[in-house]
Amino acid sequence: MLLILQLLLLLTLTIRTDGYDWFRVADCITSSSDLKAVEFIDTYFFIKAPYVRFNSTVGKYVGLTEYGLKTAEYWNKFYLQKEIDELERVCKPNLQMDYSNILDKSVKPRVELMSEQSASAGHPAMLMCSAYGFYPKTIDVYWLKDGKKVTSDMVSIEEMADGDWYYQVHSHLEYTPTSGEKISCVVEHISSKEPLIYHWDGSLPESERNKIAIGTSGLALGIILSAAGFIYYKKKSSGRNLVPS
Ligand SMILES: *[C@@H]1O[C@H](CO)[C@@H](O)[C@H](O)[C@H]1NC(C)=O
């Protein structure tokens, strides 16, 4: 897994009255946690245009505009060492901290398997396997039909960033149910050594099972209440009979 990490340090100086904007963006870029190859890029902007940039691989400032060229020449004489030192002073400790606190961590997905559409005349069934709240982003979600990987174009997948470092993914399988067939959704993610396998219980989709459960409870409640009502009525009426008229 190639991971490009950018640490963004943003310094901004705005000259308020007439709205000029000078700012500086410092990026620490690496692709591996050993931090052997870290690049520090420090770019200076005036209004929206970058005019001078320090690139640690190049080892000096490079001008990007006419004014930037002059700036680079001057800064390379007087400020270069300070900029070179930023790689060790800023980038490496911060990247180290990010790796040990965030990037090396993983969070296991919560998986739900459900039927989006049960088979009816002319329409195949549609299953959805969703994995929620996992980190990092790389994940493999696939389907097994009687133990064999489904590779047809009957599968579609959507990936989404939750915006809070977690991700979710939804895989849809379109299939025509046949009796005795076993369908499973498999999720492979770095957070778990073994693949996570979820078997589809083809009998009834969960929403249908819920409807039946609610209906059954309602029926039971109805029977209990009417029985209670009947007993109460019986007691009342027999009690009334005891009073001599
Ligand atoms: C920094 O310089 C190296 C070497 O010239 C180059 O490969 C790299 O793309 C540069 N990085 C940026 C962000 O310009």
Boltz pocket constraint, residues with backbone or C-beta under 6 A from the ligand:
constraints:
  - pocket:
      binder: B
      contacts: [[A, 41], [A, 55], [A, 56], [A, 57], [A, 58]]
      max_distance: 6.0
